[in-house]
């Protein structure tokens, strides 16, 4: 397990500033595309809106969703559709998750986490494996969240681990307790499996 850095009390603007600084360093390290994966849900989108105010070469950015609901991209529940509306207006490319896609290595993987310890759409009932041979899965959460009762398509643990660094943004004391238990090597939730296998730097805004 890698060392985990927990940064407390950072609001959306501070998280966006940190991400802008990290992406700026990655852009400056080369002249090719920069590839990241980002979460859906309610937490990231206000941060992304602030992040995109930064003066960065967004046309070099390729953005992959961590996961999405199995709905058309113009559906209100589509993470990909929301990401397109934000990132494409500054010239970044947004990829569509598909079981047939070749998933790249990510310069940065930004993740959220549920109170049940799920990451992306890798819920506890799906028994996500560190040695999963596939990089993308279609699956059904159980129970289905009432606010989004849809099948999911998700990056797997190996796909997320194929990244230079992992960044989490979690909100609330209940989620923080779950994350800290996982970071300490306790339990077998999806987040614990991911962190237990991680070898890259991990930063968590809690």
C-alpha positions in Angstrom: 0.0 0.0 0.0 1.2 3.5 -0.8 1.3 6.5 1.5 -2.0 8.4 1.6 -2.0 12.2 2.1 -5.3 13.6 3.6 -5.9 17.3 3.1 -8.7 18.7 5.3 -11.0 21.7 5.1 -10.5 22.4 1.4 -13.5 23.9 -0.4 -14.3 23.6 -4.1 -12.1 26.5 -5.0 -9.1 25.1 -3.2 -9.5 21.7 -4.7 -9.8 23.3 -8.2 -6.7 25.3 -7.6 -4.7 22.2 -6.5 -5.9 20.3 -9.6 -5.0 23.2 -11.8 -1.5 23.3 -10.4 -1.1 19.5 -10.8 -2.4 19.6 -14.4 -0.2 22.6 -15.1 2.9 20.6 -14.0 1.8 17.6 -16.2 1.3 19.8 -19.2 4.6 21.5 -18.7 6.4 18.1 -18.5 5.8 17.4 -22.2 4.0 18.6 -25.3 1.6 15.6 -26.0 -1.9 14.9 -24.8 -2.6 14.7 -21.0 -5.1 12.0 -20.1 -7.2 12.0 -16.9 -10.3 10.2 -15.6 -12.9 12.0 -13.5 -15.9 11.0 -11.4 -19.6 11.8 -11.8 -22.1 12.5 -9.1 -22.8 15.8 -7.4 -19.4 16.6 -5.9 -17.1 17.1 -8.9 -19.1 19.3 -11.2 -18.8 22.6 -9.2 -15.1 21.8 -8.8 -14.7 21.3 -12.6 -16.4 24.6 -13.3 -13.9 26.4 -11.2 -11.0 24.3 -12.6 -11.8 25.3 -16.2 -11.3 29.0 -15.3 -7.5 28.2 -15.1 -5.3 29.2 -18.0 -4.2 25.8 -19.2 -3.8 24.2 -22.7 -7.2 22.4 -22.4 -7.0 21.3 -26.1 -4.3 18.8 -25.1 -6.6 17.3 -22.4 -8.4 14.0 -22.9 -11.0 13.2 -20.2 -12.4 9.8 -19.4 -15.4 9.2 -17.1 -14.7 6.8 -14.2 -18.1 5.4 -14.9 -21.5 6.2 -16.3 -25.1 5.2 -16.1 -26.4 3.0 -19.0 -28.4 5.9 -20.5 -28.0 8.0 -23.7 -25.6 10.9 -23.3 -28.4 13.5 -23.6 -30.2 11.9 -20.6 -30.1 14.0 -17.4 -28.4 11.0 -15.5 -25.5 10.8 -18.0 -22.1 11.6 -16.5 -20.6 11.7 -19.9 -23.1 14.3 -21.2 -22.4 16.6 -18.3 -18.6 16.2 -18.7 -19.0 17.1 -22.4 -21.0 20.2 -21.6 -18.1 21.4 -19.4 -14.9 20.2 -21.0 -15.7 20.5 -24.7 -16.5 24.2 -24.4 -12.8 24.8 -23.6 -11.6 22.4 -26.4 -10.8 19.3 -24.3 -11.8 15.9 -25.6 -14.2 13.7 -23.7 -14.1 9.9 -24.3 -17.1 7.6 -24.1 -16.8 4.5 -22.0 -17.4 1.3 -23.9 -16.6 -2.4 -23.2 -14.8 -2.4 -26.5 -12.5 0.6 -25.8 -8.8 0.4 -25.2 -8.3 2.3 -22.0 -5.1 4.4 -21.7 -2.8 4.9 -18.8 -3.9 8.0 -16.9 -1.7 10.9 -15.9 -4.1 11.5 -13.0 -7.2 9.5 -11.8 -9.6 11.6 -9.8 -12.2 9.5 -7.9 -15.1 9.9 -5.6 -16.3 7.3 -3.0 -19.7 6.3 -1.7 -20.5 5.8 2.0 -20.6 2.0 1.2 -17.0 2.2 0.0 -17.8 2.0 -3.7 -15.5 3.7 -6.3 -16.6 4.5 -9.8 -19.5 2.0 -10.2 -17.6 -0.8 -8.4 -20.1 -1.4 -5.6 -19.5 -4.0 -2.9 -21.9 -6.4 -4.4 -20.0 -6.5 -7.7 -16.9 -8.0 -6.0 -14.3 -5.9 -7.9 -11.0 -7.6 -8.3 -7.5 -6.2 -8.3 -6.6 -8.9 -10.9 -9.6 -8.3 -13.1 -8.4 -8.9 -16.7 -10.9 -6.4 -18.2 -10.5 -2.6 -18.0 -14.2 -1.8 -18.5 -17.3 -3.6 -17.0 -21.0 -3.3 -17.4 -22.7 -4.2 -14.1 -25.7 -3.7 -11.9 -25.4 -2.2 -8.5 -27.4 -3.9 -5.7 -29.3 -2.2 -4.3 -29.8 0.2 -7.2 -29.5 3.8 -5.9 -33.1 5.3 -6.1 -31.8 8.5 -7.6 -30.1 6.7 -10.4 -31.7 3.2 -10.9 -29.7 2.2 -14.0 -27.1 -0.4 -14.9 -23.6 1.0 -15.0 -20.5 0.9 -17.1 -17.3 1.4 -15.1 -13.6 1.4 -15.2 -12.2 -1.5 -13.2 -9.6 -1.5 -10.4 -6.7 -2.3 -12.7 -7.8 0.5 -15.1 -7.8 3.0 -12.2 -4.5 1.8 -10.9 -3.0 2.3 -14.4 -2.4 6.0 -13.4 0.5 8.1 -12.2 -1.5 9.4 -9.2 -4.8 9.0 -7.5 -6.9 11.9 -6.1 -10.1 11.6 -4.1 -12.6 14.3 -3.1 -15.0 13.0 -0.4 -17.4 14.9 1.7 -18.9 14.0 5.1 -17.7 12.4 8.3 -19.2 9.0 7.4 -17.3 8.8 4.2 -14.1 10.0 5.8 -14.3 7.2 8.3 -14.7 4.6 5.6 -11.8 6.1 3.6 -9.5 6.2 6.7 -10.2 2.6 7.5 -9.4 1.6 4.0 -6.2 3.7 4.0 -5.2 1.9 7.2 -5.6 -1.5 5.5 -8.8 -2.4 7.3 -11.7 -4.1 5.6 -12.4 -5.5 2.2 -14.5 -2.8 0.5 -13.8 -1.7 -3.0 -11.9 1.4 -1.8 -9.8 -0.8 0.5 -8.9 -3.2 -2.4 -7.9 -0.2 -4.6 -5.8 1.5 -1.9 -4.2 -1.8 -0.8 -2.9 -2.4 -4.4 -2.0 1.3 -5.1 1.7 2.1 -5.5 1.4 5.7 -6.8 0.8 8.8 -4.7 -2.7 9.1 -3.3 -4.2 12.5 -2.2 -7.6 12.7 -0.5 -9.5 16.0 0.1 -11.7 15.2 3.1 
